[in-house]
Amino acid sequence: MDFDFLKGKRTCLEEKVKEHSIQNSAGSKLEYLKILDTYGVSWTMEKAARDTIQNFFDANNSTLDGINVILANDGDNYTIRIHGGTEYDFRRLTHLGGTTKFNNEFTAGSFGEGAKILALVLLRDYGFSQVRFGSQNWELDFLLKELPEGEYVEQRKGLFAFLNQKEEKFPGNFVEFKTKNKGNAEIFAEAKELFYSSKNQDFQSSSLDIPGVGGFKYLPRQENSDFVPKGNFYHVGQRRHFEEEKWQNVEHVNLWTHSNNILSRDRDRGIVSRGEIFYIVIPKILNSANDEDLIKIVYEMKPLWSNAEKYHVGAKILEKTVERLASKKIKLDFDEKYLASGLFPSHSVILSLMSSGYIICSAFFSEIGMKKMLDKTIEMQEHYKIDATAEEKERVRMLCMVAESLNKENKKVWIFDRIEEKNIFIGQYNQSFVWLSREILKSDFHKALATYLHELDHKYGNDYSSEFSYALTNTLEDVIQKSIYNPELYCKLNSNWNESLKREFF
């Protein structure tokens, strides 16, 4: 980030702070805070920046609107100044347990140690040259200095607070940090995005936002892409880690709560589990949504109807939305190309439906009016009989000759137009006859024969029954035996079949 353009620029509030920053030795005081440099605490730079801005966020009604985060540089020296509108007493900073957050359910922290630890970490671990807090008529610098002789059992450094009190007051409060590390300075600027503000893009154009409860923003996948967009989770306006310590890993949505009552309070704003999101956060939000909002969510998230992993957060929101609508007995209108999946159709049937333009969606959509895939396949088993041509009748007769040679029950063949019906089946068994599509009768002899024999064996059961499987195996055995010991029959029928096709097409 280039800070040059910020040189010399200050908000009105900052100028007022600067105006009252003249040293007043009469009001100065140095105090050792009884915290050694060996204190076993370790923070990442992001946590240090987040904890700093979080204090302003908490004191500003859970928003960063009106909070100024200003970065400037003079050569290799970088300054971070953050201004807020509230005021407080400096003694909150110099005592462990000192805090302004007592009994506030909407804030993290409240243990009265954050400012002290923050100062120690910035000075000791990251080499900051200044850690300054100010409000009303005082400024307080945290310093890491050698302890006076005899203060401790060995010579060490400790954390001190240098208080500088002034005669005049300035509005609000501020923190000011100085460092030579540009990257660490940039982290403070980026940390603003870890909190709610009206300018935070994670909250813009929400799909659902219920005051006092929460909401989410659906992140659509780019067209013709398998890339899963990922967002963030915010608990009462503060970004929390989901499943692991990294950002941008909530599948398909930015998700947030407005109430601290939804999840238990966590002093360190720790990792939120998938179970907490699935079974606490999402139901709480959706149970507060009205019917119109729920219906809007279903249609907005259409890309996830058929193309999302069940464990993804966006898919779970969609599933719970449908469950909520189903509990209210609300039915929606769906285009005929969308079918709710089920347990019974085989993989080949599913592939056939998809190749015919149907989109197979999650099974739960059947609860709100989407046609089931099984119902569609049953519907497709009812055909319109068409008149057979002379050539088609001839080819049907050839198929029957093979069936007779195999001692199969000879059934009538009714012909239907698969393309005209937009059907996925090429053949269908009926107790009185066998359906064959016009398209299969125009294919090769071996394909048509395999289809016809397959349908005849459905006399013994459906595709999933062992009886059908055994019967079809026996048929295969008989066909192989006949083709070995009587190949002339099959060769002659194949030749006649091809001649029939030529007459029809030419």
C-alpha positions in Angstrom: 0.0 0.0 0.0 1.3 3.4 -0.9 1.0 5.9 2.0 2.6 8.9 0.3 -0.7 10.4 -0.7 -1.7 10.5 3.0 1.2 12.7 4.0 -0.1 15.8 5.8 -3.7 14.7 5.5 -5.7 14.5 8.8 -9.4 14.4 9.6 -10.8 17.3 11.6 -10.8 15.0 14.7 -7.1 14.1 14.3 -6.1 17.8 14.0 -7.9 18.5 17.2 -6.0 15.7 18.9 -2.7 17.0 17.5 -3.5 20.5 18.6 -3.6 19.3 22.3 -0.5 17.0 22.2 2.0 19.5 23.6 4.1 17.9 26.4 3.4 19.0 29.9 6.0 17.7 32.3 4.1 18.7 35.3 1.3 16.3 34.4 3.6 13.3 33.5 4.0 10.1 35.3 5.9 6.8 34.6 4.5 3.6 36.2 5.7 0.0 36.0 2.7 -2.3 35.3 4.3 -5.4 36.8 4.3 -7.2 33.4 7.7 -8.7 32.5 8.9 -9.1 28.9 8.9 -12.9 29.6 5.1 -13.0 29.9 4.1 -16.0 27.9 1.7 -14.6 25.4 2.0 -14.8 21.6 -0.2 -13.0 19.1 -0.1 -12.9 15.3 0.1 -9.4 13.8 -3.5 -9.8 12.5 -4.8 -10.6 16.0 -3.0 -7.5 17.3 -4.6 -5.3 14.6 -8.0 -7.0 15.1 -8.0 -6.5 18.8 -7.1 -2.9 18.4 -9.9 -2.1 16.0 -12.4 -4.4 17.9 -12.2 -2.0 20.8 -13.4 0.9 18.7 -16.0 -1.4 17.1 -17.4 -2.4 20.5 -17.6 1.2 21.7 -19.3 2.3 18.5 -22.5 0.2 18.6 -20.9 -2.7 16.7 -20.0 -0.8 13.5 -16.9 0.8 12.1 -19.0 3.6 10.6 -17.5 6.8 11.8 -14.2 5.2 12.9 -11.2 6.7 11.1 -8.2 4.4 10.4 -5.5 6.6 9.0 -2.0 5.5 7.8 0.8 7.8 6.9 4.5 7.5 6.3 7.5 9.7 6.4 10.2 7.8 4.6 10.5 4.4 6.3 8.5 5.4 9.3 4.9 4.4 9.3 2.2 5.8 11.6 -1.2 4.2 12.3 -3.8 6.4 13.9 -7.3 5.3 14.8 -10.0 7.7 16.1 -13.3 7.1 17.8 -15.9 9.2 19.3 -16.1 7.8 22.9 -14.1 8.9 25.9 -12.7 6.9 28.9 -10.4 7.2 31.9 -6.7 6.3 31.5 -6.9 4.0 34.6 -8.8 1.5 32.5 -5.4 0.9 30.7 -3.1 0.6 33.7 -4.9 -2.1 35.7 -5.4 -5.8 34.8 -9.1 -6.2 34.8 -9.7 -2.6 33.9 -12.4 -2.5 31.1 -15.4 -0.6 29.9 -17.2 -3.8 28.7 -18.8 -5.2 31.8 -22.0 -7.2 31.1 -22.0 -6.3 27.5 -23.2 -9.3 25.5 -22.3 -7.9 22.2 -18.5 -7.5 22.8 -15.5 -9.8 22.8 -13.0 -9.4 25.5 -14.3 -7.8 28.8 -11.3 -9.3 30.7 -9.4 -6.0 31.0 -6.1 -7.3 29.7 -6.2 -6.6 26.0 -4.5 -3.2 25.8 -1.7 -4.3 28.0 -1.0 -7.5 26.0 -1.4 -5.6 22.8 1.3 -3.1 23.9 3.7 -5.8 25.0 3.3 -7.8 21.8 3.8 -4.7 19.5 6.8 -3.5 21.4 8.5 -6.8 22.2 7.6 -9.1 19.2 7.2 -6.7 16.3 9.5 -3.8 17.1 7.0 -0.9 17.2 8.6 2.3 18.4 5.4 3.8 19.8 2.2 2.5 21.3 0.1 5.5 22.4 -3.5 5.8 23.7 -5.3 9.0 24.3 -8.7 10.4 25.4 -10.1 13.5 27.1 -7.0 15.4 28.5 -4.5 12.6 28.6 -2.1 10.6 26.5 -0.6 7.3 27.7 2.5 5.7 26.1 3.3 2.0 26.7 7.1 1.5 26.9 9.3 -1.6 27.3 12.2 -0.6 29.6 14.8 -2.0 31.8 13.5 -2.5 35.4 14.9 -0.5 38.2 17.6 -2.3 40.2 16.0 -4.5 42.8 12.6 -4.5 41.2 12.9 -8.1 40.3 15.1 -11.1 41.2 17.0 -10.6 38.0 17.6 -7.8 35.6 14.9 -7.8 32.9 12.7 -5.5 30.9 9.1 -4.8 31.8 6.1 -2.9 30.5 5.7 0.7 31.7 3.0 3.3 31.2 4.0 6.9 30.7 1.1 9.2 31.4 1.0 12.7 30.1 -1.9 14.8 31.3 -2.9 18.2 29.7 -4.9 21.1 30.7 -7.3 21.1 27.8 -9.5 18.2 26.6 -9.8 16.9 23.1 -12.8 15.0 21.7 -13.1 11.2 21.6 -10.2 8.9 21.8 -7.4 7.6 19.7 -4.5 5.1 19.4 -1.3 5.9 17.5 1.3 3.3 16.7 4.7 3.8 14.9 6.7 1.1 13.0 9.3 0.8 10.3 7.6 -2.3 8.9 5.3 -1.4 6.1 3.7 -4.9 6.0 2.7 -4.6 9.6 1.2 -1.2 9.0 -0.8 -2.5 6.1 -2.3 -5.2 8.3 -4.0 -2.5 10.4 -5.7 -1.1 7.3 -6.8 -4.6 6.1 -8.2 -5.4 9.6 -11.1 -3.0 9.0 -12.6 -5.7 6.8 -12.8 -8.0 9.7 -15.7 -6.0 11.1 -19.1 -4.8 10.0 -19.4 -1.4 8.4 -21.8 0.0 5.8 -18.8 -0.1 3.4 -17.9 -3.7 4.0 -18.5 -5.5 0.7 -19.3 -8.8 2.5 -22.6 -7.4 3.6 -23.6 -5.6 0.4 -26.6 -6.8 -1.7 -27.7 -9.3 0.9 -29.9 -12.2 0.0 -31.5 -12.1 3.4 -30.9 -9.8 6.4 -33.2 -10.0 9.5 -32.7 -7.3 12.1 -31.7 -8.7 15.4 -31.1 -12.2 14.0 -28.8 -12.4 11.0 -28.6 -13.1 7.3 -26.4 -14.0 4.3 -25.2 -13.0 0.9 -25.3 -15.7 -1.8 -22.1 -15.7 -3.9 -22.9 -17.1 -7.3 -20.5 -19.3 -9.2 -19.2 -18.0 -12.5 -21.0 -19.5 -15.5 -19.5 -22.7 -16.8 -17.1 -22.9 -13.9 -16.7 -25.6 -11.2 -14.9 -23.1 -8.9 -16.7 -22.8 -5.6 -16.9 -19.2 -4.4 -16.2 -18.8 -0.7 -17.1 -16.0 1.8 -16.8 -15.3 5.5 -18.7 -15.8 8.7 -19.4 -12.8 11.0 -20.7 -13.2 14.6 -22.3 -10.0 15.8 -20.4 -8.0 13.2 -17.0 -9.6 13.9 -15.4 -12.0 11.5 -14.8 -15.5 12.9 -12.8 -18.4 11.6 -14.8 -21.2 10.1 -13.5 -24.8 10.5 -9.9 -23.6 10.3 -7.8 -20.5 10.8 -8.1 -18.9 7.5 -10.6 -16.5 5.8 -12.7 -17.0 2.7 -13.7 -20.6 3.3 -17.5 -20.5 3.8 -18.8 -22.2 0.6 -21.2 -20.1 -1.6 -22.1 -17.4 1.0 -21.1 -14.6 3.4 -23.0 -15.4 6.5 -23.6 -13.4 9.7 -25.5 -13.1 12.9 -26.7 -10.0 14.7 -27.3 -11.5 18.1 -24.7 -12.9 20.5 -27.4 -15.3 21.8 -27.1 -17.5 18.7 -23.6 -18.8 19.6 -21.9 -18.9 23.0 -19.5 -16.1 23.8 -15.9 -16.8 23.0 -13.2 -14.5 24.5 -10.8 -15.2 21.7 -13.4 -15.3 18.9 -12.3 -18.8 18.1 -13.1 -21.2 15.3 -16.8 -21.9 14.6 -17.6 -25.5 13.6 -19.6 -26.7 10.6 -22.1 -28.2 13.1 -22.6 -24.9 14.8 -23.3 -23.3 11.4 -25.6 -26.1 10.2 -27.6 -26.8 13.3 -27.6 -23.5 15.2 -26.9 -20.4 13.0 -28.7 -21.4 9.8 -32.0 -22.6 11.4 -32.1 -19.6 13.7 -31.9 -17.2 10.7 -34.3 -19.2 8.4 -36.9 -19.7 11.2 -37.2 -15.9 11.4 -37.6 -15.4 7.7 -41.0 -14.8 6.1 -42.5 -16.9 3.3 -41.6 -14.3 0.6 -38.0 -14.3 1.7 -37.8 -18.1 1.7 -39.2 -18.4 -1.8 -36.8 -15.7 -3.0 -33.9 -17.7 -1.6 -34.9 -20.9 -3.5 -35.0 -19.2 -6.9 -31.9 -17.0 -6.2 -29.8 -20.1 -5.4 -31.0 -22.0 -8.5 -27.4 -22.9 -9.5 -27.1 -25.0 -6.4 -30.2 -27.0 -7.1 -28.2 -29.7 -8.9 -24.6 -28.7 -8.6 -23.4 -28.5 -4.9 -21.9 -30.7 -2.3 -24.3 -31.5 0.5 -21.8 -30.4 3.1 -21.3 -27.0 1.6 -22.8 -24.1 3.6 -24.7 -22.7 0.7 -26.2 -26.1 -0.1 -27.3 -26.5 3.6 -29.0 -23.1 3.5 -30.9 -24.1 0.4 -31.9 -27.5 2.0 -33.1 -25.9 5.2 -35.0 -23.2 3.3 -36.8 -26.0 1.4 -37.5 -27.8 4.6 -39.0 -24.6 6.1 -41.3 -24.1 3.0 -42.3 -27.8 3.1 -43.3 -27.5 6.8 -45.6 -24.6 5.7 -47.0 -26.8 2.9 -45.9 -24.2 0.3 -45.4 -25.5 -3.3 -43.4 -23.7 -6.0 -43.5 -23.8 -9.7 -40.6 -25.5 -11.5 -39.8 -25.9 -15.1 -40.4 -29.5 -16.4 -36.7 -29.9 -17.1 -35.9 -30.0 -13.3 -36.4 -33.4 -11.6 -35.9 -34.3 -8.0 -33.5 -37.2 -7.6 -34.5 -40.4 -5.8 -33.2 -43.9 -4.9 -34.7 -46.1 -7.6 -33.6 -45.0 -11.2 -30.4 -46.6 -12.3 -27.3 -44.7 -13.2 -28.0 -45.3 -16.9 -31.5 -43.8 -16.5 -30.0 -40.7 -14.9 -27.4 -40.3 -17.6 -30.1 -40.7 -20.3 -32.3 -38.1 -18.6 -29.4 -35.7 -18.4 -28.4 -36.3 -22.1 -32.0 -35.5 -23.0 -31.8 -32.1 -21.3 -33.2 -32.8 -17.9 -31.5 -31.4 -14.8 -31.4 -33.8 -11.8 -31.7 -31.8 -8.5 -31.5 -32.7 -4.8 -34.3 -35.1 -3.7 -35.7 -32.6 -1.1 -37.1 -30.4 -3.9 -39.9 -32.9 -4.4 -41.3 -31.7 -1.0 -42.1 -28.3 -2.5 -43.5 -29.3 -5.9 -40.6 -30.5 -8.1 -41.5 -33.6 -10.1 -39.7 -36.7 -8.9 -37.3 -38.4 -11.3 -39.0 -41.7 -10.6 -42.4 -40.3 -11.5 -40.9 -38.9 -14.7 -39.5 -42.3 -15.7 -42.9 -44.0 -15.0 -44.5 -41.3 -17.1 -42.1 -42.0 -19.9 -43.2 -45.6 -19.9 -46.5 -44.6 -21.4 -46.1 -44.1 -25.1 -48.2 -43.2 -28.1 -48.4 -46.1 -30.6 -47.6 -45.1 -34.2 -48.2 -47.1 -37.4 -45.3 -49.2 -38.6 -43.9 -48.9 -42.1 -43.6 -52.0 -44.2 -39.8 -52.1 -43.6 -40.3 -51.7 -39.9 -42.8 -54.6 -39.9 -40.2 -56.7 -41.7 -37.5 -56.0 -39.2 -39.9 -56.7 -36.3 -40.5 -60.1 -37.9 -36.8 -60.8 -37.9 -36.5 -60.1 -34.2 -39.4 -62.4 -33.5 -37.7 -65.2 -35.5 -34.7 -65.0 -33.1 -37.0 -65.0 -30.1 -38.7 -68.1 -31.4 -35.4 -69.8 -32.0 -34.6 -69.2 -28.3 -37.9 -70.5 -27.2 -38.9 -67.0 -25.9 -42.6 -66.0 -25.5 -43.4 -64.2 -28.8 -45.0 -60.9 -27.9 -46.5 -58.3 -30.2 -44.3 -55.2 -30.9 -45.8 -51.7 -30.7 -43.7 -48.8 -32.0 -43.4 -45.3 -30.6 -41.4 -42.2 -31.6 -38.8 -41.6 -28.9 -37.7 -38.2 -30.4 -41.2 -36.9 -30.8 -42.0 -37.8 -27.2 -38.7 -36.5 -25.9 -38.3 -39.9 -24.2 -35.2 -41.5 -22.8 -36.3 -45.1 -23.3 -35.7 -47.2 -26.4 -37.8 -50.1 -25.3 -40.4 -51.0 -22.7 -42.0 -54.2 -21.5 -45.7 -54.6 -21.1 -47.6 -57.7 -20.1 -49.4 -57.8 -23.4 -46.7 -56.5 -25.8 -43.3 -54.9 -26.1 -42.7 -51.2 -26.9 -39.8 -50.5 -29.3 -38.8 -47.1 -30.4 -38.6 -46.3 -34.1 -35.1 -45.1 -33.5 -33.9 -48.6 -32.3 -35.5 -50.2 -35.3 -33.4 -47.9 -37.5 -30.1 -48.9 -35.8 -28.0 -52.0 -36.3 -29.4 -55.5 -36.1 -27.5 -56.5 -33.0 -28.5 -53.4 -31.1 -32.2 -53.8 -31.9 -32.0 -57.6 -31.0 -30.3 -56.9 -27.7 -33.0 -54.3 -26.8 -35.9 -56.7 -27.8 -34.5 -59.7 -25.8 -33.8 -57.4 -22.9 -37.4 -56.3 -22.8 -38.8 -59.8 -23.1 -36.8 -60.9 -20.0 -38.5 -58.2 -18.0 -41.3 -60.8 -17.8 -39.3 -62.0 -14.8 -38.8 -58.7 -13.0 -37.5 -55.2 -13.1 -33.9 -54.0 -13.6 -33.1 -54.4 -10.0 -34.4 -57.9 -9.4 -32.2 -61.0 -9.3 -34.8 -62.9 -11.3 -34.4 -60.5 -14.2 -30.6 -60.7 -13.9 -30.6 -64.5 -14.0 -33.1 -64.6 -17.0 -31.0 -62.1 -19.0 -27.8 -64.2 -18.3 -29.6 -67.3 -19.6 -30.6 -65.4 -22.7 -27.0 -64.3 -23.3 -25.9 -67.9 -23.0 -28.5 -69.1 -25.5 -27.6 -66.3 -28.0 -23.9 -67.1 -27.8 -24.5 -70.8 -28.2 -26.8 -70.2 -31.3 -24.3 -67.9 -32.9 -21.5 -70.5 -32.5 -23.5 -73.5 -33.7 -25.8 -71.8 -36.2 -24.1 -68.7 -37.4 -25.8 -68.8 -40.7 -29.2 -67.7 -39.2 -27.7 -64.6 -37.6 -25.6 -63.7 -40.7 -28.6 -64.0 -42.9 -30.9 -62.0 -40.6 -28.2 -59.3 -40.3 -27.9 -59.1 -44.1 -31.7 -58.9 -44.6 -31.8 -56.2 -41.9 -29.3 -54.0 -43.6 -31.1 -54.5 -46.9 -34.3 -53.3 -45.3 -32.5 -50.2 -43.9 -31.2 -49.4 -47.4 -34.6 -49.6 -49.0 -36.1 -47.4 -46.3 -33.4 -44.7 -46.6 -32.7 -44.8 -50.3 
